Amino acid sequence: MSRWNERNDVARGDDYDAQWKALAAAGESIHGEADLVSSLLAGHAGAAVLDAGCGTGRVAIELAERGFDVVGTDLDPGMLDTAKEKAGSVDWVLGDLVDVELGRDFDLIAMPGNVMIFVAPGTEGRVLSNLTRHLRPGGLLVAGFQHGGGKLSLADYDMLAAASGLSLVDRWSTWDREPYGAGDYAVSLHERQPDTLG
């Protein structure tokens, strides 16, 4: 079972979505992830993007509105129900990142929202391998998550990524590309190597 499914202390579905709506209503920017993805794919109108662990679709919907060909996948049906209500035109897929089969490949896969620390313990490498299999050679995978304190470390994440055929391109402390320091949150950008077999 994933760590997400084990948690009872987090808002889900419409309640989760309401938190983001409140931030937006207060004037907070809630599209930092979409801004970064857009900048990474500048000049590639209509590029294919997978929002892996999409939740209620905040990032996926924003990217679709910006003209990208977006698929969102999540293992929480309640979160996906909310996403479908907001944007029925986006392709929403219920599935576990360990073995979801999407039948296509992507230019970029995004994992905002601490996805890597919510997958089932011990499956992190399998998740990265499965996602890499859905990336085009030269495609990008960007993930932001908390590390340290018993969570997945960046060293372990990089090792698992390398074993999956991904190489580190850059790392920041925020989705706004603030330089990475010694904090407990990182946004990591990896690229699928051309010789990686799917």
C-alpha positions as CSV (number, residue, x, y, z in Angstrom):
1,M,0.0,0.0,0.0
2,S,1.3,3.5,-0.8
3,R,2.1,5.9,1.9
4,W,-0.6,8.2,0.5
5,N,-3.3,5.6,1.1
6,E,-2.1,5.0,4.6
7,R,-2.5,8.7,5.6
8,N,-5.7,9.8,7.3
9,D,-4.4,13.3,8.1
10,V,-4.6,14.8,4.5
11,A,-7.4,16.4,2.7
12,R,-8.7,14.6,-0.4
13,G,-10.8,15.3,-3.4
14,D,-12.8,18.5,-3.2
15,D,-11.4,19.3,0.2
16,Y,-7.8,19.1,-1.1
17,D,-8.8,21.2,-4.1
18,A,-10.3,23.8,-1.8
19,Q,-6.9,24.5,-0.2
20,W,-5.4,25.5,-3.5
21,K,-8.5,27.6,-4.4
22,A,-8.1,29.5,-1.1
23,L,-4.4,30.2,-1.8
24,A,-5.3,31.5,-5.3
25,A,-8.1,33.7,-3.8
26,A,-5.5,35.1,-1.4
27,G,-3.3,36.2,-4.3
28,E,-0.8,33.4,-4.0
29,S,0.8,31.9,-7.1
30,I,-0.3,28.2,-7.4
31,H,1.2,27.5,-10.8
32,G,5.0,27.3,-10.1
33,E,5.1,23.8,-11.3
34,A,3.3,24.5,-14.6
35,D,5.6,27.6,-15.1
36,L,8.7,25.4,-14.8
37,V,7.3,22.7,-17.1
38,S,6.3,25.4,-19.6
39,S,9.8,26.9,-19.6
40,L,11.5,23.5,-20.0
41,L,9.3,22.9,-23.0
42,A,9.5,26.4,-24.5
43,G,9.3,26.2,-28.3
44,H,7.6,22.8,-28.2
45,A,4.0,23.7,-28.6
46,G,1.7,20.7,-28.0
47,A,4.4,18.6,-26.3
48,A,3.2,15.5,-24.5
49,V,3.3,15.8,-20.7
50,L,2.4,13.3,-18.0
51,D,1.4,14.6,-14.6
52,A,2.3,11.5,-12.5
53,G,0.5,11.5,-9.2
54,C,-1.8,14.3,-10.5
55,G,-4.2,14.4,-7.6
56,T,-7.1,16.7,-8.4
57,G,-5.4,17.9,-11.6
58,R,-4.2,21.4,-10.6
59,V,-1.0,21.1,-12.6
60,A,-2.3,19.0,-15.4
61,I,-5.3,21.3,-16.1
62,E,-3.1,24.4,-16.1
63,L,-0.7,22.7,-18.6
64,A,-3.6,21.7,-20.8
65,E,-4.8,25.3,-20.8
66,R,-1.4,26.3,-22.0
67,G,-1.7,24.0,-25.0
68,F,0.2,20.9,-23.9
69,D,-1.0,17.4,-24.7
70,V,-1.6,16.3,-21.1
71,V,-2.4,13.0,-19.3
72,G,-2.9,12.8,-15.6
73,T,-2.6,9.6,-13.6
74,D,-3.2,8.9,-9.9
75,L,-4.1,5.9,-7.7
76,D,-6.7,7.8,-5.6
77,P,-10.1,7.6,-7.3
78,G,-11.5,10.4,-5.2
79,M,-8.8,12.8,-6.3
80,L,-9.3,11.8,-9.9
81,D,-13.1,12.2,-9.6
82,T,-12.5,15.8,-8.7
83,A,-10.1,16.3,-11.6
84,K,-12.6,14.8,-14.0
85,E,-15.3,17.2,-12.8
86,K,-13.0,20.2,-13.4
87,A,-11.7,19.1,-16.8
88,G,-13.3,16.2,-18.6
89,S,-11.3,16.9,-21.7
90,V,-8.0,15.9,-20.1
91,D,-7.2,12.2,-20.2
92,W,-7.3,11.0,-16.6
93,V,-6.0,7.5,-15.8
94,L,-6.5,5.6,-12.5
95,G,-3.3,3.6,-11.8
96,D,-0.3,3.0,-9.6
97,L,2.9,4.5,-10.9
98,V,4.7,1.2,-10.3
99,D,2.9,-0.5,-13.2
100,V,0.5,1.9,-14.9
101,E,0.5,1.3,-18.6
102,L,-0.4,4.4,-20.6
103,G,0.3,3.1,-24.1
104,R,2.3,6.1,-25.2
105,D,5.3,8.1,-24.4
106,F,5.9,11.7,-23.3
107,D,8.3,14.6,-23.8
108,L,8.2,15.4,-20.0
109,I,6.9,13.7,-16.9
110,A,6.2,15.9,-13.9
111,M,5.9,14.7,-10.3
112,P,5.0,17.7,-8.1
113,G,3.4,17.3,-4.7
114,N,5.9,15.0,-3.0
115,V,4.8,12.0,-5.1
116,M,8.1,10.1,-4.6
117,I,7.7,10.1,-0.8
118,F,4.1,8.9,-1.0
119,V,4.7,5.8,-3.1
120,A,4.8,2.4,-1.4
121,P,8.0,1.8,0.5
122,G,10.6,-0.1,-1.5
123,T,8.9,0.7,-4.9
124,E,10.7,4.0,-5.7
125,G,13.0,2.3,-8.2
126,R,10.2,0.5,-9.9
127,V,8.2,3.7,-10.1
128,L,11.2,5.5,-11.8
129,S,11.8,2.6,-14.2
130,N,8.1,2.5,-15.2
131,L,8.0,6.3,-15.7
132,T,11.3,6.2,-17.7
133,R,9.8,3.6,-20.0
134,H,7.1,6.2,-20.8
135,L,9.6,8.9,-21.7
136,R,10.9,9.5,-25.2
137,P,14.7,9.3,-25.5
138,G,16.0,12.7,-24.3
139,G,12.7,13.3,-22.5
140,L,12.7,15.0,-19.1
141,L,11.5,13.9,-15.7
142,V,11.1,16.6,-13.0
143,A,10.1,15.8,-9.4
144,G,9.9,17.9,-6.3
145,F,9.8,16.3,-2.9
146,Q,10.9,16.6,0.7
147,H,14.0,14.5,1.6
148,G,15.9,13.7,4.7
149,G,14.5,12.8,8.1
150,G,14.0,9.2,7.1
151,K,12.4,10.1,3.7
152,L,13.9,9.2,0.4
153,S,17.3,10.9,0.2
154,L,18.5,12.7,-2.9
155,A,21.5,10.4,-3.1
156,D,19.2,7.4,-3.2
157,Y,16.9,9.1,-5.6
158,D,19.7,9.9,-8.0
159,M,21.0,6.3,-7.7
160,L,17.6,4.9,-8.5
161,A,17.2,7.4,-11.4
162,A,20.5,6.4,-12.8
163,A,19.6,2.7,-12.6
164,S,16.5,3.5,-14.6
165,G,18.4,5.3,-17.4
166,L,18.1,8.9,-16.2
167,S,20.9,11.4,-15.7
168,L,20.7,14.4,-13.5
169,V,20.5,17.7,-15.4
170,D,19.8,20.2,-12.7
171,R,18.4,20.6,-9.2
172,W,16.7,23.6,-7.4
173,S,15.2,24.3,-4.0
174,T,11.9,25.5,-5.5
175,W,9.9,25.2,-8.7
176,D,10.9,28.8,-9.3
177,R,14.5,27.6,-9.8
178,E,15.9,29.0,-6.6
179,P,19.4,27.5,-6.3
180,Y,19.6,24.3,-4.3
181,G,21.1,24.7,-0.9
182,A,20.9,22.6,2.3
183,G,17.1,22.7,2.7
184,D,14.8,19.6,3.0
185,Y,13.0,20.1,-0.3
186,A,14.4,19.8,-3.8
187,V,13.2,19.9,-7.4
188,S,15.3,17.5,-9.5
189,L,15.5,17.5,-13.3
190,H,16.6,14.3,-15.0
191,E,16.9,13.3,-18.7
192,R,16.3,9.9,-20.2
193,Q,19.4,8.7,-21.9
194,P,19.0,7.9,-25.6
195,D,20.3,4.3,-25.1
196,T,17.8,3.5,-22.4
197,L,15.6,0.6,-23.4
198,G,11.9,0.8,-22.8
